[in-house]
């Protein structure tokens, strides 16, 4: 598997990207990585790299970098030779099996939508994020590509999330829940009520488990949670914020009270943080576009980038997009509902 | 202060309500409580009550109970003598200074909207919830009364949340943030973009701190977070879910590894849980309606009910609604934007 990595993406420049690429290559035998960005900077980061890893890395120069806060549409127009655009061109030219970027999410999505087509039949791509639960993992989508969807977009998210849960999380017949403000049918606003109807009586009815409330997300009641990109984005970032907030409290108020077993408790806490930190989950795939694209947190460290590269390779290996296309093709024809 | 308590509300029937009323009266010297519901059941619960507390409790019989899952509009029509309706009538007749209910939230809100008017000038009531942050507390609204608001409703939530933060949380010139999917202006969908504009260039511009992302909620960057009732509801319940999920992990993976200092760590953990559990926050006020109304979690225990009664009494004591009315009256006139 050959994955393009936006070496300039993220809050910390090339360093964690280059280190992450080396780490991923060391861990995944069939992986090669194309580092895309400022060639001299990337080469400087590779000086100490072991030769047996270095030979599975190549560099494609890109003369421009899109800033984390740049407006995506402006960036696209003004910076045709950005590292993000180069990554997408490598995907489009079939030089790589997928791309990974911790850069400006809006720009990654917008550039993809300009350079590549949607997967056949998909009405709107969505970003899927894997979240930990009491029983394993659940995939929630969309988390930010489509903040004002239609019911049919959300039905497609159900299909795509379901294929992802089967192929990547290894769940047979994934259960799908609809994010809502209460359990009962009829809850929520019109978009959600119409979407509920489409799931309840449509082609996914066997897999549909009804509404899911905020407090249920981490209970593991469903394998796929469908929501609009506004709610999904707030929830995903909120999970990160609550986790940091609580673990800080635990560090101060619990670990801080201990004496003799403080180191033991601290190590257990650090394990827990490492296990549930977003960097374990290796980025969020943009599903519904013709090309594997893994979007990473701007603050991604070496470990997060390495996990995202491994995840992108796995998505390509299982032919995730081909399977999504088949599942969408198997749906009856719907009109977009407003 | 005299507060009506829906003694039938919540998942556990009268027991935690009656116990909560006794606990609140013991703690708050000027508080008296009217227990509203099935008189024999309430009296049975009061048999062991100390006489000095019992004398500050009275009972108003209501022959009907609205179930937690009943559809609010049906319940209103079919059960005119519900404990919820009786509570609101006591407010309307000025027999009490406010009400507390852990019953069906939709029914509490819908009944209030039928029996009482909105506060003068308020376009739509909203439910405010207090959430803990790294620096203190923040109030987020709406968390479920208005899932499809207009920009002006959200501006009013800014005003009401700000008065609440001043009067109840003791913050001078509260800072207001708008829940969004990114920090930069222009993020989010049309409703949020228009609302941003209304805050940025409107009468609250001095207090407006811009967009707030999900990961910022618990950082304490702002005192008031404005959002629609769908997002607010998901976030509030998600906070509860993440907290339970993480504290379970800490109990198993951290406390479980200890031997000699296990009891010490366990006690510290239990303190932390008690401090940040929703029951510490005593319910969420429905703001914008002519009457103090505190809405509690369906799972409320004695402590949650007691805290909610004390909070309702405090809202009445500081004349929260009079102050909201003044603040709304001070706004220039706006047209509702779609």
HADDOCK unambig.tbl for C-alpha pairs under 7 A between the chains (distance, minus, plus):
assign (segid A and resid 134 and name CA) (segid B and resid 245 and name CA) 6.88 0.50 0.50
assign (segid A and resid 147 and name CA) (segid B and resid 188 and name CA) 6.58 0.50 0.50
assign (segid A and resid 147 and name CA) (segid B and resid 189 and name CA) 6.10 0.50 0.50
assign (segid A and resid 148 and name CA) (segid B and resid 189 and name CA) 6.32 0.50 0.50
assign (segid A and resid 181 and name CA) (segid B and resid 230 and name CA) 6.25 0.50 0.50
assign (segid A and resid 181 and name CA) (segid B and resid 233 and name CA) 6.00 0.50 0.50
assign (segid A and resid 181 and name CA) (segid B and resid 234 and name CA) 6.24 0.50 0.50
assign (segid A and resid 188 and name CA) (segid B and resid 147 and name CA) 6.59 0.50 0.50
assign (segid A and resid 189 and name CA) (segid B and resid 147 and name CA) 6.10 0.50 0.50
assign (segid A and resid 189 and name CA) (segid B and resid 148 and name CA) 6.32 0.50 0.50
assign (segid A and resid 213 and name CA) (segid B and resid 234 and name CA) 6.45 0.50 0.50
assign (segid A and resid 213 and name CA) (segid B and resid 237 and name CA) 7.00 0.50 0.50
assign (segid A and resid 214 and name CA) (segid B and resid 234 and name CA) 4.46 0.50 0.50
assign (segid A and resid 214 and name CA) (segid B and resid 235 and name CA) 6.39 0.50 0.50
assign (segid A and resid 214 and name CA) (segid B and resid 237 and name CA) 4.60 0.50 0.50
assign (segid A and resid 214 and name CA) (segid B and resid 238 and name CA) 4.06 0.50 0.50
assign (segid A and resid 214 and name CA) (segid B and resid 241 and name CA) 6.88 0.50 0.50
assign (segid A and resid 215 and name CA) (segid B and resid 237 and name CA) 4.55 0.50 0.50
assign (segid A and resid 215 and name CA) (segid B and resid 238 and name CA) 4.53 0.50 0.50
assign (segid A and resid 215 and name CA) (segid B and resid 240 and name CA) 5.93 0.50 0.50
assign (segid A and resid 215 and name CA) (segid B and resid 241 and name CA) 4.02 0.50 0.50
assign (segid A and resid 216 and name CA) (segid B and resid 241 and name CA) 6.37 0.50 0.50
assign (segid A and resid 218 and name CA) (segid B and resid 241 and name CA) 6.51 0.50 0.50
assign (segid A and resid 218 and name CA) (segid B and resid 242 and name CA) 6.68 0.50 0.50
assign (segid A and resid 218 and name CA) (segid B and resid 245 and name CA) 6.61 0.50 0.50
assign (segid A and resid 230 and name CA) (segid B and resid 181 and name CA) 6.23 0.50 0.50
assign (segid A and resid 231 and name CA) (segid B and resid 231 and name CA) 5.85 0.50 0.50
assign (segid A and resid 233 and name CA) (segid B and resid 181 and name CA) 6.00 0.50 0.50
assign (segid A and resid 234 and name CA) (segid B and resid 181 and name CA) 6.23 0.50 0.50
assign (segid A and resid 234 and name CA) (segid B and resid 213 and name CA) 6.45 0.50 0.50
assign (segid A and resid 234 and name CA) (segid B and resid 214 and name CA) 4.48 0.50 0.50
assign (segid A and resid 235 and name CA) (segid B and resid 214 and name CA) 6.40 0.50 0.50
assign (segid A and resid 235 and name CA) (segid B and resid 235 and name CA) 6.58 0.50 0.50
assign (segid A and resid 237 and name CA) (segid B and resid 214 and name CA) 4.60 0.50 0.50
assign (segid A and resid 237 and name CA) (segid B and resid 215 and name CA) 4.56 0.50 0.50
assign (segid A and resid 238 and name CA) (segid B and resid 214 and name CA) 4.07 0.50 0.50
assign (segid A and resid 238 and name CA) (segid B and resid 215 and name CA) 4.53 0.50 0.50
assign (segid A and resid 239 and name CA) (segid B and resid 242 and name CA) 6.78 0.50 0.50
assign (segid A and resid 240 and name CA) (segid B and resid 215 and name CA) 5.93 0.50 0.50
assign (segid A and resid 241 and name CA) (segid B and resid 214 and name CA) 6.88 0.50 0.50
assign (segid A and resid 241 and name CA) (segid B and resid 215 and name CA) 4.01 0.50 0.50
assign (segid A and resid 241 and name CA) (segid B and resid 216 and name CA) 6.36 0.50 0.50
assign (segid A and resid 241 and name CA) (segid B and resid 218 and name CA) 6.51 0.50 0.50
assign (segid A and resid 242 and name CA) (segid B and resid 218 and name CA) 6.67 0.50 0.50
assign (segid A and resid 242 and name CA) (segid B and resid 239 and name CA) 6.79 0.50 0.50
assign (segid A and resid 242 and name CA) (segid B and resid 242 and name CA) 6.95 0.50 0.50
assign (segid A and resid 245 and name CA) (segid B and resid 134 and name CA) 6.88 0.50 0.50
assign (segid A and resid 245 and name CA) (segid B and resid 218 and name CA) 6.61 0.50 0.50
assign (segid A and resid 253 and name CA) (segid B and resid 268 and name CA) 6.41 0.50 0.50
assign (segid A and resid 254 and name CA) (segid B and resid 265 and name CA) 5.64 0.50 0.50
assign (segid A and resid 254 and name CA) (segid B and resid 268 and name CA) 5.19 0.50 0.50
assign (segid A and resid 254 and name CA) (segid B and resid 269 and name CA) 5.97 0.50 0.50
assign (segid A and resid 258 and name CA) (segid B and resid 261 and name CA) 6.87 0.50 0.50
assign (segid A and resid 258 and name CA) (segid B and resid 265 and name CA) 6.92 0.50 0.50
assign (segid A and resid 261 and name CA) (segid B and resid 258 and name CA) 6.87 0.50 0.50
assign (segid A and resid 261 and name CA) (segid B and resid 261 and name CA) 6.38 0.50 0.50
assign (segid A and resid 265 and name CA) (segid B and resid 254 and name CA) 5.65 0.50 0.50
assign (segid A and resid 265 and name CA) (segid B and resid 258 and name CA) 6.92 0.50 0.50
assign (segid A and resid 268 and name CA) (segid B and resid 253 and name CA) 6.39 0.50 0.50
assign (segid A and resid 268 and name CA) (segid B and resid 254 and name CA) 5.17 0.50 0.50
assign (segid A and resid 269 and name CA) (segid B and resid 254 and name CA) 5.96 0.50 0.50
